[in-house]
């Protein structure tokens, strides 16, 4: 492997130039990643701000951290800084945890509020200005404007694919602001060129980039059929408690399948969770009426670990019977997943005749 530390640009359909080196190859992979979005807020160019890429260089505890964006990055950083001793205010234009199941998102937001984090959903930032205390946001909610003053500002408004200055036009590679346009095999409009990770326009997660890499290796090196399926990709927001999800949410399942079954099991009923005093949360599973597992969401201190069997179940197209029949060791947090699966059969078992 040769590493060339220089900006690279396509200078033809089968050619890339990096510094004073020109490379021709049968296959190329674009893995240019993404960067934090800096929204076009009036006055933002006049005040200092952090992104998730720069805030870890900060060595001063913010007295009051203002966060623009109520997605995973914004809320993870909100809780972290609150526990370090900062006052924290989060401003989100839509709703916090907008991609996740609202029922489970509410449990995490409840915990964040209990810790003293102020979260304003449905609130737009109209202007930013310097203030004697640090920075001032002018926000609008329900047609009413007001100011929020803090000491530091963090922008967590999402990420943007790095497609500029790559010479994509010279190689005949189609792209948009979301990223390089690829098919399910991650090939671009130039059949020699693949794109993986954030720059491919899909979900912006590290594990997705690894998943993409495996697909490209099979296709480019071994000529094996391999296609990406983003419908089965899990994600986790690492707040405390964590919020994990895979597959369809309840709303998505209703739109696609009409009649569905919803299964729930709270951690308050788990002996292990009671023992460790981590009972805040639940497992929520969506199935078809015939028991095919469509989606699962978990709120728990270890939700990122507990979602694994549900990822396998959805990837393998398993029926809820497989999870319900699993032998779970006692006492473990994972028992709650089995309890949720077993709830599918309760209406059938507890008929008036059986009672």
C-alpha positions in Angstrom: 0.0 0.0 0.0 1.3 3.5 -0.9 -0.1 6.5 0.9 0.1 9.8 -0.8 -0.6 12.8 1.4 -2.0 15.3 -1.0 -5.3 16.5 -2.3 -6.7 14.2 -5.0 -8.7 15.0 -8.0 -10.0 13.0 -10.9 -8.5 14.3 -14.2 -10.2 11.7 -16.4 -12.5 8.7 -16.2 -9.6 6.4 -15.2 -7.1 8.8 -13.8 -6.5 10.6 -10.5 -3.9 13.2 -9.8 -2.6 13.8 -6.2 0.2 16.4 -5.8 2.7 15.6 -8.5 1.6 11.9 -8.9 -0.8 10.7 -11.5 -2.5 7.3 -10.9 -4.3 5.1 -13.4 -6.3 2.2 -12.2 -9.0 -0.3 -13.1 -11.0 0.6 -10.0 -11.3 3.6 -7.7 -13.0 4.0 -4.3 -14.1 7.4 -3.1 -14.1 7.5 0.7 -13.9 11.3 1.2 -16.2 11.3 4.3 -18.3 14.3 5.4 -18.0 17.4 7.5 -20.2 19.2 10.0 -22.9 21.4 8.4 -22.5 25.1 9.2 -26.1 26.5 8.6 -26.5 29.9 7.0 -27.5 31.7 10.1 -27.1 35.5 10.0 -24.3 36.7 12.2 -22.7 33.2 12.5 -19.5 34.4 10.8 -19.0 36.9 13.6 -19.0 34.5 16.6 -16.8 31.6 17.5 -18.4 28.2 17.5 -17.6 24.5 18.0 -18.6 21.5 15.8 -18.4 17.9 16.9 -15.0 17.9 15.2 -13.5 20.7 17.2 -15.3 20.6 20.6 -12.9 17.9 21.9 -10.1 20.4 21.6 -11.8 22.7 24.1 -10.1 22.9 27.5 -12.4 25.4 29.2 -15.7 24.3 30.9 -18.5 26.3 29.2 -20.6 28.1 31.8 -23.6 27.8 29.5 -23.4 25.8 26.3 -25.9 26.5 23.5 -26.4 23.7 21.1 -28.0 24.1 17.7 -29.4 20.7 16.7 -31.3 18.1 18.7 -30.1 15.0 16.9 -27.7 12.3 18.3 -24.6 14.5 18.3 -26.3 17.4 19.9 -28.0 15.4 22.7 -25.0 13.3 23.4 -22.9 16.4 23.8 -25.6 18.1 25.8 -25.7 15.4 28.5 -21.9 15.1 28.6 -21.4 18.8 29.2 -24.3 18.9 31.7 -22.6 16.2 33.7 -19.3 18.0 33.5 -21.0 21.0 35.2 -22.2 23.2 32.3 -25.7 24.7 31.9 -27.0 23.4 28.6 -29.7 24.6 26.2 -30.5 22.7 23.0 -32.4 24.4 20.1 -33.9 22.1 17.4 -35.9 23.3 14.4 -38.0 20.1 14.1 -38.3 17.6 17.0 -35.4 16.1 19.0 -34.6 12.5 18.0 -36.6 13.1 14.8 -35.5 9.8 13.2 -36.4 7.6 16.2 -39.6 6.2 17.6 -41.3 9.1 19.4 -42.5 6.9 22.3 -38.9 5.8 23.2 -37.4 9.1 22.3 -39.7 10.7 25.0 -38.1 8.4 27.6 -34.6 9.7 26.9 -35.8 13.3 26.7 -37.5 12.8 30.0 -34.1 11.8 31.5 -32.3 14.7 29.9 -34.8 17.2 31.2 -34.5 15.6 34.7 -30.8 16.4 34.6 -31.5 20.0 33.9 -31.0 20.3 30.2 -33.3 22.8 28.5 -34.5 21.4 25.1 -36.6 23.5 22.8 -38.2 21.6 19.9 -39.9 23.3 16.9 -37.6 26.3 17.4 -35.7 28.0 14.6 -32.5 30.0 15.1 -33.0 33.3 13.3 -29.7 35.1 14.2 -26.5 34.8 16.2 -24.6 37.7 17.7 -21.8 38.4 20.2 -22.9 39.1 23.8 -21.0 40.3 26.9 -21.6 36.8 28.3 -20.4 35.1 25.1 -23.0 34.5 22.4 -26.7 35.3 21.9 -29.2 33.3 19.8 -32.4 34.9 18.5 -34.9 32.1 18.2 -38.5 31.8 17.0 -41.1 29.4 18.3 -44.8 29.5 17.4 -44.3 32.9 15.8 -42.7 34.4 18.9 -39.1 35.6 19.0 -36.8 35.8 22.0 -33.1 35.7 22.9 -31.1 33.0 24.6 -27.7 33.9 25.9 -24.9 31.5 26.6 -21.1 31.4 26.9 -20.3 28.9 24.1 -22.0 27.7 20.9 -21.9 24.2 19.4 -23.3 23.5 16.0 -24.8 20.0 15.7 -27.0 20.5 12.6 -26.0 17.4 10.7 -23.2 16.5 8.3 -22.5 17.2 4.6 -20.8 14.9 2.1 -17.3 16.1 0.9 -17.9 16.1 -2.9 -16.3 19.4 -3.7 -12.9 19.7 -5.4 -12.7 16.0 -6.3 -12.9 16.6 -10.0 -16.0 14.4 -10.3 -17.1 16.1 -13.5 -13.9 15.1 -15.2 -14.6 11.5 -14.5 -18.3 11.6 -15.4 -19.4 10.9 -11.9 -22.9 12.1 -10.9 -23.3 13.6 -7.5 -25.5 16.0 -5.5 -25.1 17.8 -2.2 -26.1 14.6 -0.4 -23.1 12.7 -2.0 -22.0 10.7 -4.9 -24.9 9.0 -6.7 -24.4 5.2 -6.4 -26.5 2.1 -7.2 -27.1 -0.7 -4.6 -23.7 -2.1 -5.4 -22.2 1.3 -4.5 -21.0 2.0 -8.0 -21.2 5.5 -9.4 -22.2 6.5 -12.9 -18.6 5.8 -13.8 -18.5 2.0 -13.6 -14.8 2.1 -12.6 -15.6 4.2 -9.5 -17.2 3.2 -6.2 -18.2 5.4 -3.2 -18.4 4.3 0.4 -19.3 5.8 3.8 -20.7 9.2 4.3 -19.8 10.4 0.8 -22.1 7.8 -0.7 -25.1 9.7 0.7 -26.4 7.0 3.0 -26.6 6.8 6.8 -23.7 8.6 8.4 -22.3 5.9 10.7 -18.9 4.4 11.1 -20.3 0.9 11.0 -22.0 1.7 7.6 -18.6 2.6 6.1 -17.3 -0.8 7.2 -20.3 -2.4 5.8 -19.8 -0.6 2.5 -16.1 -1.6 2.4 -17.1 -5.3 2.5 -19.5 -4.9 -0.4 -16.9 -3.1 -2.5 -14.2 -5.7 -1.8 -16.5 -8.5 -2.9 -17.5 -6.7 -6.0 -14.3 -5.0 -7.1 -11.8 -7.7 -6.2 -13.8 -11.0 -6.4 -16.6 -10.0 -8.9 -19.1 -11.4 -6.5 -22.7 -10.0 -6.5 -23.0 -7.7 -3.4 -25.6 -5.0 -2.8 -26.2 -2.6 0.2 -29.4 -2.9 2.1 -29.8 0.2 4.3 -33.1 -1.0 5.7 -31.4 -3.3 8.2 -28.8 -0.9 9.5 -29.0 -0.3 13.3 -28.1 3.0 15.0 -27.5 4.0 18.6 -27.6 7.3 20.3 -25.1 7.1 23.2 -26.9 9.2 25.8 -27.7 7.6 29.2 -29.9 5.7 28.8 -29.0 4.8 25.3 -31.5 4.7 22.4 -31.0 1.9 19.9 -33.0 1.1 16.8 -33.1 -1.3 13.8 -35.6 -1.8 11.0 -38.9 0.1 10.8 -40.4 2.4 13.3 -44.1 2.0 14.3 -45.1 4.8 11.9 -43.1 3.4 9.0 -44.4 -0.1 9.6 -48.0 1.2 9.5 -47.5 3.0 6.2 -45.9 -0.1 4.6 -47.8 -2.9 6.1 -51.1 -1.5 7.4 -52.1 -3.8 10.3 -49.1 -4.6 12.6 -48.5 -5.9 16.1 -46.7 -3.8 18.8 -44.9 -5.7 21.6 -43.5 -4.0 24.7 -41.5 -5.0 27.8 -40.3 -2.5 30.4 -37.0 -2.9 32.2 -38.9 -2.2 35.4 -40.0 -5.8 35.3 -36.4 -7.1 35.0 -34.7 -8.5 38.1 -31.3 -7.6 36.8 -32.4 -4.0 36.0 -33.9 -3.7 39.5 -30.7 -5.0 41.1 -28.6 -2.4 39.2 -31.2 0.3 39.6 -31.4 0.8 35.8 -35.1 0.3 35.3 -35.7 3.4 33.1 -36.5 2.1 29.6 -38.2 -0.6 27.6 -38.0 -2.9 24.5 -40.5 -2.1 21.8 -40.8 -4.5 18.8 -42.9 -4.2 15.7 -44.1 -7.3 13.8 -46.4 -8.2 11.0 -49.7 -9.9 11.9 -48.0 -13.2 11.1 -45.1 -12.5 13.4 -42.3 -11.4 11.0 -40.1 -9.0 12.9 -40.1 -5.6 11.2 -38.4 -3.3 13.7 -37.1 -3.0 17.2 -36.2 -0.1 19.5 -34.7 -0.2 22.9 -34.1 2.5 25.6 -31.8 1.2 28.3 -28.3 1.8 29.7 -27.0 -1.0 27.4 -29.3 -0.6 24.5 -26.5 -0.6 22.0 -25.5 -4.1 23.2 -29.1 -5.4 23.6 -30.1 -4.4 20.0 -27.7 -7.0 18.5 -30.1 -10.1 18.5 -32.8 -7.9 16.9 -30.4 -6.9 14.1 -29.7 -10.5 13.4 -33.4 -11.4 13.5 -34.3 -8.7 11.0 -31.3 -9.5 8.7 -32.2 -13.2 8.7 -36.0 -12.5 8.3 -36.8 -14.4 11.5 -40.3 -14.8 13.0 -40.9 -13.6 16.5 -41.2 -17.3 17.5 -37.4 -17.6 17.2 -36.8 -14.8 19.8 -39.6 -16.0 22.1 -38.2 -19.5 22.1 -34.7 -18.4 22.9 -33.4 -19.6 26.3 -32.1 -16.5 28.1 -29.9 -16.8 31.1 -31.1 -15.4 34.4 -30.7 -12.7 35.6 -29.7 -10.6 32.6 -30.9 -7.5 30.8 -31.3 -9.5 27.6 -34.3 -11.4 29.2 -36.4 -8.3 28.5 -36.1 -8.9 24.7 -37.4 -12.5 25.2 -40.2 -11.1 27.4 -41.2 -8.7 24.6 -41.2 -11.4 22.1 -43.4 -13.6 24.3 -46.0 -10.8 24.4 -46.9 -11.7 20.8 -48.5 -15.0 22.0 -50.4 -13.7 25.1 -53.6 -12.8 23.2 -53.7 -16.3 21.8 -52.8 -18.1 25.0 -55.0 -16.1 27.4 -58.4 -16.6 25.6 -61.5 -16.8 27.7 -61.5 -20.6 27.3 -57.9 -20.9 28.6 -58.7 -18.5 31.5 
